[in-house]
């Protein structure tokens, strides 16, 4: 019927070119339904009431002059006056009856939809303004939507409410701030079948990492129930990453996952149009498992990538997307219910870097998920209810349970935002990104721990975990144009331990990762001694046994948790720098460090000097640890083969003797990591004098050497670097240490093997970096905060000595 309709367009009739007729949201839904549904992507059917319907309604009611009078000279900074004017405007528009022909056409279209889906049809009635879901401004959350609407009268009432929502406080303020004329923005309304995600789950997917602008990841969030809680930040969702390059190449695995609290879920209510939904507590079993399985995650990723490709082709250039998904609890299918251009992360200039660094320390008050990579200090203002917003002063730190789109004016003046609830795609996070201010969300108890008037520092410069510190902690900001920095001949790599910081660190000029520390992942993500996962029955402490059961209850075997989490941590770092090499050092805990893990005391001896004891390669073929080493190898193999990250280079630490090297290489081959297969290289740490003395023999078993200056110095000088009494004698610049380094570099070159250094020395001492460049070392791996400064120094050295021209 819609083909002859004045006011109605079904999704099959509209596309991206129809924004002026049906608004951004409906134009996008039409594009999805018309272009991608035939290719197997489920999109619920529906129809749009055109902007002509909105104009006709206001024309027939004759309300335009009154609207102009109400909004004339409105000041978005005057919260109280804005609220009064906005309510008068909404009442005026809602009170305008729908023209008879518009109401009739809408009812006929609704009946056609009911004929397709059956008499139990419920619909979502969603605003779709002409200035919404555009490539440069999103208008996300500015206008109202109504869910679980049933029956012709309720649908018509919801349409009038959507028309009126063009004049919410937040929408008026947003238009003023973005330079839109109130009377040149018109509202269309979309009516589409509801997906029964109240019985399953829903969320948001981005075809770009929202924090760093890293373009090669699909970032998916989800929670149980209807999607409004995820969008508005009322719930801490589950998070998933999928790596696009290897996914497209056929490696269908989740790159990384994080379990959210998901304490509530939104379900249908039995009330009228104003009470369509309600929040109920999520039970303990649901909270402790992911809201969707890997198969669904990968399907959402596939849909998101296909949507990005389609929209990019239409735009004639890269167009990262923000996609809403919902799983139907009745038919079990994943549906795409909205897609819009992503408007914040996609506009980050990855060639320019603003580096925020803490230069002092403070007591941590709360921590949560970091939004952005900035730092800010200010006086805290705890907002318990909307009425408190009038007390907020510009430059304060907004602390709240969660935030609402109505808080826009206040949030725009905040130095930072801290919330109890929400994930990194919640309302507070979206606004913080748009404003360029730091936010720490999902802290759980910020409003109880922080008091109004407290001076706090909000830091999001330490990876994906944000910290709120007591007091004004000093920090620095450096501006860097990365595009203007040439690459030195000597490869500059990075030492990276935290997978959460990898996407952000990959922006730094680099040639890959020279040292990815496995211990960080084990300590922070796994927390349990690997042998305790293989033999939990040997753990004597009942509390530790209970904690192991809790952490592993959703795995077929406890050790599967170790393999999955370790492989995902390694893979995240490898993906961030793909296809550059990422050298992953196998575990190098000392016995006292292993004993501190859950269940560790049952498997670790007590040693007088753990630094020189049961560590590194000596563990790998030893009966006391060999089974755990097989788990490490399984994790590496999963990251390389199941996720396709063949840029991973395993590295053996603290390998004392050639015979030990042979045993370890043999064990790795037994575990499926055979040197040379599928391009696999294996490096060894060169950190024991014997590694240098017998470098020709070690070179027969390894493809590269990475000098560990910390242990090499300790063993060359006979200094225990953990001893406060003799630590003053620990100095990597000692002539004997430098001579060992020289012999190592020359020996690697003589054998045609890679030479690098990953110890602390070149990060701490510029003169050592210069010494290494003059030696002709292949790579220098640095701590991230030293990369830019040392790169500049290396370039200067190469120019001064002529080494740049000779080696190039």
C-alpha positions in Angstrom: 0.0 0.0 0.0 2.9 2.4 0.7 3.8 2.9 -2.9 0.7 5.2 -3.3 1.0 6.6 0.2 1.7 10.3 0.9 3.1 9.8 4.4 4.3 6.1 4.6 7.5 4.4 3.2 8.2 0.8 4.0 11.9 -0.1 4.6 12.0 -1.8 1.2 11.4 1.6 -0.5 14.0 3.7 1.2 17.8 4.0 1.5 20.6 6.3 2.5 19.6 8.9 -0.2 16.3 9.5 1.6 17.5 11.2 4.8 15.5 14.4 4.0 12.3 12.3 3.7 12.7 9.8 6.5 15.6 11.0 8.7 19.0 9.4 9.3 17.9 6.4 11.4 15.1 5.3 9.0 17.2 5.9 5.9 19.8 3.6 7.4 17.3 0.9 8.3 15.9 1.0 4.8 19.4 0.7 3.4 20.1 -2.3 5.6 16.7 -4.0 4.9 16.8 -3.3 1.1 20.4 -4.0 0.4 21.6 -6.5 3.0 18.6 -8.6 3.9 18.7 -10.3 0.5 22.3 -11.2 1.3 21.3 -13.1 4.5 21.5 -10.4 7.1 18.4 -10.4 9.3 16.9 -6.9 9.7 13.3 -6.6 11.2 10.8 -5.2 8.7 9.0 -1.9 9.3 8.0 1.4 7.8 8.6 5.1 8.2 6.2 8.0 8.7 7.9 10.7 6.6 9.0 14.1 7.6 6.1 15.4 5.6 3.8 13.7 8.2 5.6 15.7 10.9 5.2 19.0 9.0 1.6 18.3 8.1 0.7 17.6 11.7 2.2 20.9 12.9 0.7 22.7 9.9 -2.8 21.4 10.6 -2.5 22.4 14.2 -1.1 25.8 13.4 1.6 25.6 16.1 4.6 27.0 14.2 4.3 30.6 15.5 4.0 29.4 19.1 7.0 27.2 18.7 9.1 30.0 17.3 8.0 32.2 20.3 8.9 29.5 22.8 12.3 28.8 21.4 13.3 32.3 20.5 16.5 33.4 22.2 16.7 30.2 24.3 20.0 29.9 26.3 21.2 26.3 26.6 23.3 27.3 29.6 20.2 28.3 31.6 19.1 24.8 32.6 16.0 25.8 34.4 14.6 28.1 31.7 15.6 25.6 29.0 13.6 22.8 30.8 10.5 25.0 31.0 10.6 26.0 27.4 11.3 22.5 26.2 8.3 21.1 28.1 6.0 23.8 26.7 7.2 22.9 23.2 6.7 19.2 23.7 3.2 19.7 25.1 2.3 21.9 22.2 3.5 19.3 19.6 2.1 16.3 21.5 -1.2 18.0 21.7 -1.4 18.4 17.9 -3.7 15.7 16.6 -2.5 13.6 13.6 -4.2 14.5 10.4 -6.9 12.0 9.4 -5.2 10.8 6.3 -1.8 10.4 8.1 -3.5 8.3 10.9 -5.3 6.1 8.3 -2.2 5.4 6.3 -0.2 4.6 9.5 -2.9 2.1 10.6 -3.0 0.4 7.2 0.8 0.1 7.2 0.7 -1.3 10.8 -1.9 -3.9 9.7 0.3 -4.9 6.8 3.2 -5.5 9.2 0.9 -7.5 11.5 -0.1 -9.6 8.5 3.6 -10.5 8.0 4.5 -11.2 11.6 1.2 -12.4 13.1 -1.4 -11.0 15.6 1.1 -11.0 18.5 3.2 -8.4 16.8 4.7 -5.7 19.0 6.8 -2.8 17.5 9.4 -0.3 18.4 8.4 3.2 17.5 11.6 5.3 17.1 12.3 8.9 16.3 14.4 9.5 13.2 15.4 13.2 12.7 16.8 14.6 9.5 20.0 15.6 11.4 20.4 12.2 13.1 22.9 9.4 12.4 25.0 11.5 10.1 28.7 10.9 9.3 29.8 13.9 11.3 27.2 14.2 14.1 25.3 11.3 15.6 22.5 13.0 17.7 22.5 9.6 19.5 20.0 9.5 22.3 18.6 13.0 21.8 15.1 11.9 20.7 12.7 9.3 22.2 11.9 5.7 21.2 9.1 3.6 22.5 9.4 -0.2 22.8 7.0 -3.1 23.0 4.1 -1.0 21.5 1.0 -3.1 20.6 -2.2 -2.0 19.0 -3.2 0.7 16.5 -4.1 3.4 19.1 -0.9 2.9 21.1 1.2 3.1 17.9 -0.5 6.4 16.9 0.1 7.8 20.4 3.7 6.8 20.3 4.1 8.6 16.9 2.9 11.9 18.5 5.3 11.4 21.4 8.1 10.9 19.0 7.2 14.1 17.1 7.2 15.9 20.4 10.6 14.5 21.4 12.3 16.7 18.8 12.1 19.2 21.6 13.6 17.4 24.6 16.0 19.6 26.6 18.9 17.6 25.3 17.9 17.8 21.7 17.4 21.5 21.8 20.8 21.9 23.5 22.5 19.5 21.0 21.2 21.4 18.0 22.4 24.7 19.4 25.8 23.4 20.2 26.2 21.8 16.7 24.8 24.8 14.7 21.4 23.3 13.6 18.3 25.4 13.1 15.4 24.0 15.2 13.0 24.7 12.4 15.1 23.1 9.7 15.3 19.7 11.5 12.3 17.5 11.0 11.2 14.3 12.6 10.3 11.1 10.9 9.1 8.1 12.9 10.1 4.4 12.3 7.8 1.6 13.3 9.6 -1.8 13.2 9.0 -5.3 14.6 10.4 -5.7 18.1 13.0 -8.4 18.5 12.4 -10.4 21.7 15.8 -9.6 23.2 14.0 -9.3 26.5 14.2 -13.1 26.5 17.9 -13.1 25.4 20.4 -10.3 25.0 21.3 -7.2 22.9 24.1 -4.6 22.6 26.2 -2.5 20.3 29.1 -3.3 17.9 31.6 -0.9 16.5 33.8 -1.6 13.5 36.6 0.4 15.1 38.0 0.5 18.6 36.2 3.3 20.3 39.0 4.2 22.7 42.0 4.4 20.4 40.7 4.6 16.9 42.4 1.3 16.1 40.7 0.4 12.8 41.3 -3.3 12.6 39.1 -4.5 15.5 35.4 -5.1 15.8 34.4 -4.1 19.4 31.2 -5.7 20.6 29.3 -5.0 23.9 26.3 -6.9 25.2 24.0 -7.6 28.1 20.8 -9.5 28.9 17.5 -8.0 27.9 16.6 -5.0 25.8 19.4 -2.8 24.5 18.5 0.5 26.2 20.6 -0.4 29.3 23.7 -0.9 27.2 23.2 2.3 25.2 22.4 4.4 28.2 25.1 3.0 30.4 22.8 1.5 33.1 24.6 -1.8 33.0 28.3 -2.9 32.9 28.2 -5.1 29.7 30.3 -8.0 28.4 32.9 -6.9 25.9 34.4 -8.8 23.0 37.0 -8.0 20.3 37.4 -9.6 16.9 40.4 -8.9 14.7 39.3 -8.0 11.2 42.3 -8.9 9.0 42.6 -12.5 10.2 38.8 -12.9 10.5 38.5 -12.0 6.9 41.2 -14.5 6.1 39.1 -17.3 7.6 40.3 -17.4 11.2 37.0 -17.3 13.1 37.9 -16.8 16.7 37.3 -14.2 19.4 40.4 -12.1 19.9 39.6 -11.1 23.5 36.7 -11.0 26.0 35.8 -9.3 29.3 33.0 -10.4 31.6 30.7 -7.5 32.7 28.7 -7.4 35.9 25.3 -7.2 34.1 23.4 -6.7 37.4 20.1 -5.7 35.8 18.2 -6.5 32.6 15.4 -4.6 30.8 12.3 -6.6 30.1 8.7 -5.9 28.9 6.2 -4.4 31.4 2.5 -4.7 31.1 1.7 -1.0 31.4 0.6 1.4 28.7 2.7 3.6 26.4 4.5 5.3 29.3 5.4 2.0 31.0 6.5 -0.4 28.3 9.6 -1.8 30.0 11.1 -2.4 33.5 14.5 -3.4 34.9 14.8 -6.5 36.9 17.8 -8.0 38.7 19.9 -10.5 36.8 20.4 -13.8 38.6 23.9 -14.9 39.7 24.2 -17.6 37.1 23.5 -15.2 34.3 25.9 -12.6 35.7 28.8 -15.1 35.8 28.5 -16.2 32.2 28.7 -14.3 28.9 25.4 -13.1 27.5 26.2 -14.6 24.1 28.5 -17.4 23.0 31.4 -17.2 20.6 29.2 -18.3 17.6 27.0 -15.2 18.1 30.0 -12.9 18.7 31.5 -14.0 15.4 28.2 -13.6 13.6 27.8 -10.1 14.9 31.4 -9.3 13.9 30.6 -10.7 10.4 27.5 -8.5 10.1 29.4 -5.5 11.3 32.3 -5.9 8.9 29.8 -6.4 6.0 27.9 -3.3 7.0 31.1 -1.3 7.2 32.2 -2.5 3.8 28.8 -1.6 2.3 28.6 1.9 3.8 32.3 2.5 2.9 31.6 1.6 -0.7 28.6 3.9 -0.8 30.7 6.7 0.7 33.7 6.2 -1.5 36.0 5.9 1.5 36.4 4.3 4.9 33.2 4.6 7.0 33.5 2.9 10.4 30.1 2.0 11.8 28.2 1.9 15.0 25.7 -1.1 14.9 22.9 -2.1 17.3 22.2 -5.8 17.5 19.6 -7.9 19.3 19.1 -11.6 19.8 15.6 -13.0 19.7 14.9 -15.3 22.6 12.2 -17.1 20.6 13.9 -18.0 17.3 17.5 -17.7 18.7 18.6 -15.4 15.8 20.8 -12.3 15.8 19.1 -9.3 14.2 20.6 -6.0 13.2 18.3 -3.2 14.4 20.3 -0.1 13.6 23.5 1.1 11.9 25.0 4.6 11.9 28.4 6.1 11.1 30.7 6.2 14.0 31.6 9.8 14.6 34.3 10.0 17.3 37.0 7.4 17.1 37.0 7.5 13.3 38.0 11.2 13.4 41.0 10.6 15.6 44.2 11.6 13.9 46.4 8.5 14.5 49.3 10.4 12.9 49.3 12.9 15.8 49.7 12.0 19.4 48.9 13.7 22.6 50.7 11.9 25.3 49.4 12.2 28.9 51.8 10.9 31.6 51.5 10.9 35.3 54.6 12.5 36.9 53.5 11.8 40.5 51.7 9.2 42.5 48.5 9.2 44.5 46.2 6.8 46.5 43.8 5.0 44.2 40.2 5.7 45.3 38.3 3.7 42.6 39.1 2.1 39.3 36.9 1.1 36.3 36.9 1.1 32.5 38.9 3.9 31.0 37.4 6.2 28.3 40.0 8.2 26.3 43.7 8.4 27.1 43.7 11.7 29.0 44.2 12.9 32.6 42.4 15.6 34.5 42.2 16.9 38.1 39.5 18.8 39.8 37.1 19.1 42.6 34.5 16.2 42.7 30.8 16.9 42.6 28.6 13.8 43.4 25.3 14.0 41.6 22.7 11.8 43.2 19.7 13.1 41.2 19.0 15.5 38.4 18.0 18.3 40.8 21.7 18.3 42.0 22.9 19.4 38.6 22.2 23.1 39.4 25.0 22.9 42.0 27.6 21.7 39.4 30.4 24.2 38.6 32.5 24.2 35.4 35.8 22.4 35.8 34.5 19.9 38.4 34.7 16.2 38.2 31.2 14.8 37.7 30.7 11.7 39.9 27.4 9.8 39.5 25.8 6.4 39.5 25.2 6.8 35.8 24.4 9.7 33.4 21.5 10.7 31.3 21.2 12.5 27.9 19.4 15.3 29.8 22.7 16.1 31.6 24.4 17.4 28.5 25.0 21.0 29.5 26.6 20.1 32.8 28.7 17.3 31.2 30.0 19.7 28.6 31.7 21.8 31.4 33.1 18.8 33.4 36.8 18.2 33.7 36.1 14.5 33.9 33.4 12.0 34.5 33.2 9.0 36.9 30.3 6.6 37.2 29.4 3.5 39.2 27.7 1.8 36.2 28.3 1.5 32.5 30.6 0.1 29.9 32.8 1.8 27.3 29.8 2.3 25.0 27.5 3.8 27.6 26.1 7.4 27.4 28.8 8.8 29.7 31.5 7.2 27.6 30.1 8.5 24.3 29.7 12.0 25.6 33.2 12.0 27.2 34.7 11.0 23.9 32.9 13.7 22.0 34.0 16.3 24.5 37.6 14.9 24.7 37.6 14.5 28.5 38.6 11.4 30.5 35.9 9.2 32.0 36.2 6.2 34.3 33.0 4.1 34.1 31.8 1.0 35.9 33.6 1.7 39.1 30.7 0.2 41.2 31.2 2.4 44.2 32.5 5.8 43.2 29.5 7.7 44.7 30.2 6.0 48.1 34.0 6.4 48.1 34.3 10.0 46.6 32.7 12.9 48.4 31.7 16.3 47.0 34.6 18.7 47.5 37.3 16.1 47.3 40.2 16.9 45.0 40.7 14.0 42.6 42.8 13.1 39.6 41.1 11.0 36.9 43.6 9.1 34.8 42.8 7.1 31.6 46.4 7.1 30.4 47.3 3.6 31.6 45.4 1.3 29.2 41.8 0.1 29.5 41.7 0.4 33.3 41.1 3.9 34.5 42.1 5.1 37.9 40.7 7.9 40.2 43.4 9.1 42.5 43.1 11.1 45.7 44.4 14.7 45.4 45.9 16.6 42.4 48.5 14.2 41.0 50.9 16.0 38.7 50.9 15.0 35.0 52.5 16.0 31.7 51.1 16.4 28.2 53.3 16.1 25.1 52.2 16.9 21.6 53.8 14.8 18.8 53.3 14.8 15.0 54.1 11.1 14.3 53.9 11.6 10.5 56.9 13.9 10.5 59.2 11.3 12.2 61.2 9.2 9.8 62.1 5.6 10.7 65.7 4.9 11.8 67.6 2.0 10.2 68.0 0.4 13.6 64.6 -1.1 14.3 62.9 0.5 17.3 60.5 -2.0 19.0 58.6 -1.9 22.3 58.3 -3.8 25.5 54.6 -4.4 26.1 53.1 -6.4 28.9 49.5 -5.2 29.2 47.2 -6.3 26.4 44.8 -3.6 27.4 47.3 -0.9 26.3 48.3 -2.6 23.1 45.9 -0.8 20.7 46.9 2.6 22.0 50.6 1.8 22.0 50.5 0.7 18.4 50.1 4.3 17.4 53.6 5.0 18.5 56.2 4.8 15.7 57.6 1.2 16.0 58.8 -1.8 14.2 56.9 -4.3 16.4 57.2 -5.7 19.9 60.6 -6.9 21.1 59.3 -8.2 24.5 55.8 -9.2 25.3 55.8 -10.4 28.9 53.7 -13.5 29.5 53.8 -13.0 33.3 51.6 -9.9 33.2 48.8 -11.8 31.5 49.1 -14.7 33.9 49.0 -12.4 37.0 46.2 -10.1 35.9 43.9 -12.3 33.7 44.5 -15.8 34.9 45.6 -15.4 38.5 46.0 -19.1 39.2 49.1 -21.2 39.1 48.9 -23.4 35.9 49.8 -26.6 37.8 46.9 -25.8 40.2 44.6 -25.8 37.2 46.0 -29.2 36.0 45.8 -30.7 39.5 43.3 -28.7 41.6 43.1 -31.6 44.0 46.6 -30.9 45.3 45.7 -27.4 46.5 45.2 -27.7 50.3 43.7 -24.3 51.0 39.8 -24.7 50.7 39.4 -21.0 49.9 41.8 -21.3 47.0 40.1 -24.5 45.8 36.8 -22.6 45.9 38.2 -19.7 43.9 39.7 -22.0 41.3 36.2 -23.6 40.9 34.6 -20.2 40.5 37.1 -19.0 37.9 36.9 -22.2 35.8 33.3 -23.4 36.2 32.3 -22.5 32.7 35.2 -24.4 31.1 35.3 -28.1 30.2 38.5 -28.5 32.1 40.1 -25.9 34.5 43.3 -25.8 32.3 41.2 -24.6 29.3 40.8 -21.3 31.1 44.6 -20.9 31.2 45.0 -21.6 27.5 42.1 -19.4 26.4 43.0 -16.4 28.5 46.7 -16.6 27.9 46.2 -17.0 24.1 43.8 -14.1 24.0 46.2 -11.8 25.9 49.1 -12.7 23.6 46.8 -12.4 20.5 45.6 -9.0 21.5 49.2 -7.7 21.6 50.0 -9.5 18.3 46.9 -8.1 16.6 47.7 -4.5 17.7 51.0 -4.6 15.9 50.1 -7.1 13.1 51.9 -7.9 10.8 55.0 -6.6 12.5 56.9 -9.2 14.7 55.8 -9.6 18.3 58.4 -11.5 20.4 56.6 -13.3 23.2 58.8 -14.3 26.1 57.6 -17.6 27.7 57.0 -17.5 31.4 59.9 -16.3 33.6 58.4 -16.2 37.1 60.7 -17.0 39.9 59.5 -19.6 42.5 58.5 -16.9 45.0 56.5 -15.1 42.3 54.8 -18.4 41.2 54.0 -19.2 44.8 52.0 -15.9 45.1 49.5 -17.1 42.5 46.3 -18.9 43.6 47.3 -22.4 44.4 51.0 -21.7 43.9 52.3 -22.7 47.3 51.3 -26.3 46.6 53.7 -26.6 43.7 56.6 -24.3 44.4 59.8 -25.0 46.4 61.1 -22.4 48.8 64.5 -21.2 47.5 67.1 -19.0 49.3 67.9 -17.2 46.0 65.0 -17.5 43.5 66.7 -15.2 41.1 69.2 -17.9 40.4 66.9 -20.9 41.0 64.1 -22.7 39.3 63.2 -20.2 36.6 63.0 -19.9 32.8 64.0 -22.7 30.5 65.0 -25.0 33.4 61.3 -25.4 34.2 60.0 -26.3 30.8 61.3 -29.9 30.5 61.3 -30.5 34.3 58.7 -33.0 35.7 57.5 -30.4 38.2 56.4 -27.9 35.5 56.5 -29.7 32.1 52.7 -30.1 32.0 52.2 -26.4 32.6 54.7 -25.6 29.9 52.6 -27.6 27.5 49.7 -25.2 28.3 51.9 -22.2 27.5 52.7 -23.8 24.2 49.1 -24.6 23.5 48.2 -20.9 24.1 50.9 -19.8 21.7 49.8 -22.3 19.1 46.1 -21.2 19.5 47.1 -17.6 19.0 49.2 -18.4 15.9 47.1 -21.0 14.3 43.5 -20.6 15.4 43.6 -16.8 15.3 46.0 -16.5 12.4 48.6 -14.3 14.2 51.7 -15.7 12.7 53.7 -12.6 13.6 54.2 -14.1 17.1 57.8 -15.2 17.8 58.2 -17.3 21.0 61.3 -16.5 23.0 63.0 -18.7 25.6 64.2 -17.0 28.8 67.1 -17.8 31.1 68.4 -20.7 29.0 71.6 -21.8 30.9 73.1 -24.5 28.7 73.0 -25.7 25.1 71.7 -29.1 26.2 68.8 -27.3 28.0 68.0 -25.4 24.8 67.8 -28.7 22.9 65.4 -30.2 25.4 63.1 -27.1 25.3 63.1 -27.0 21.5 62.2 -30.7 21.5 59.3 -30.1 23.9 58.0 -27.2 21.9 58.0 -29.5 18.8 56.0 -32.1 20.7 53.5 -29.4 21.5 53.1 -28.5 17.8 55.5 -25.5 17.8 58.2 -26.9 15.5 60.8 -24.4 14.4 60.5 -23.6 10.7 56.9 -25.0 10.4 54.5 -22.3 9.1 57.2 -19.8 9.3 57.8 -20.2 13.1 60.9 -18.6 14.4 62.1 -19.1 18.0 64.3 -16.6 19.8 66.3 -17.0 23.0 67.2 -14.4 25.7 70.9 -13.7 25.7 71.2 -12.9 29.4 73.6 -15.4 30.9 77.4 -15.0 30.1 77.3 -18.6 28.8 74.9 -17.5 26.1 77.6 -15.1 24.9 80.5 -17.5 25.3 78.8 -20.3 23.4 76.7 -18.1 21.0 77.8 -20.1 18.0 76.4 -23.3 19.6 73.2 -21.6 20.7 72.7 -20.1 17.2 72.3 -23.6 15.8 69.0 -23.9 17.8 67.5 -20.4 17.6 66.7 -17.7 15.0 67.5 -14.7 17.1 69.0 -13.4 20.3 67.5 -10.7 22.5 69.9 -9.3 25.0 68.4 -9.1 28.5 70.6 -6.4 30.0 69.2 -6.7 33.5 70.2 -10.3 34.1 73.3 -10.1 32.0 74.6 -7.2 34.1 73.7 -9.0 37.3 75.5 -12.2 36.4 78.5 -10.5 34.8 79.1 -8.3 37.9 77.9 -10.9 40.5 75.4 -8.3 41.8 72.0 -9.3 43.2 69.9 -6.4 41.9 67.2 -7.2 44.5 69.7 -6.6 47.3 69.6 -3.0 48.7 73.1 -3.4 50.1 74.9 -4.0 46.8 72.4 -2.7 44.3 74.6 0.5 43.9 77.1 -1.8 42.0 74.4 -2.7 39.4 75.3 -0.7 36.3 74.7 -1.8 32.7 77.3 0.8 31.6 80.1 -1.2 33.2 82.8 -1.9 30.5 82.6 -5.6 31.1 78.9 -5.6 30.5 79.3 -3.5 27.4 81.9 -6.0 26.1 79.6 -8.9 26.6 76.9 -7.0 24.6 79.4 -6.3 21.8 80.4 -10.0 21.6 76.7 -11.0 21.5 75.9 -8.6 18.6 79.0 -9.7 16.7 78.2 -13.4 17.4 74.6 -13.1 16.2 75.8 -11.3 13.0 78.5 -14.0 12.4 75.8 -16.7 12.5 73.2 -14.8 10.4 70.9 -14.4 13.4 68.8 -11.5 14.5 70.3 -9.4 17.4 68.2 -7.2 19.7 68.0 -5.9 23.2 65.0 -5.8 25.4 66.4 -4.9 28.8 66.0 -1.7 30.7 69.3 -0.2 29.8 68.6 1.6 26.5 65.4 3.0 28.0 67.3 4.4 31.0 70.6 5.5 29.4 70.8 7.3 26.1 74.5 6.6 25.9 73.8 2.8 25.8 71.3 3.4 23.0 74.0 5.2 21.1 76.5 2.4 21.8 74.1 -0.2 20.5 73.5 1.8 17.3 77.2 2.1 16.7 77.6 -1.7 17.2 75.0 -2.3 14.5 72.5 -4.1 16.6 69.4 -5.0 14.6 66.7 -3.8 17.0 66.3 -2.0 20.3 63.2 -2.7 22.3 62.1 0.1 24.7 59.6 0.9 27.3 56.8 2.8 25.6 57.5 6.1 27.4 61.1 6.0 25.9 60.2 5.3 22.3 59.8 8.8 21.0 62.8 10.3 22.7 65.1 7.3 21.9 64.0 7.2 18.3 64.9 10.8 17.9 68.3 10.1 19.4 68.9 7.1 17.2 68.1 9.2 14.1 70.6 11.8 15.2 73.3 9.2 15.8 72.7 7.6 12.4 73.0 10.9 10.7 76.0 12.0 12.7 78.0 8.8 12.1 76.9 8.2 8.6 75.6 4.8 9.7 72.2 5.7 8.2 73.5 5.9 4.7 75.8 2.9 5.0 73.2 0.5 6.5 70.4 1.8 4.3 
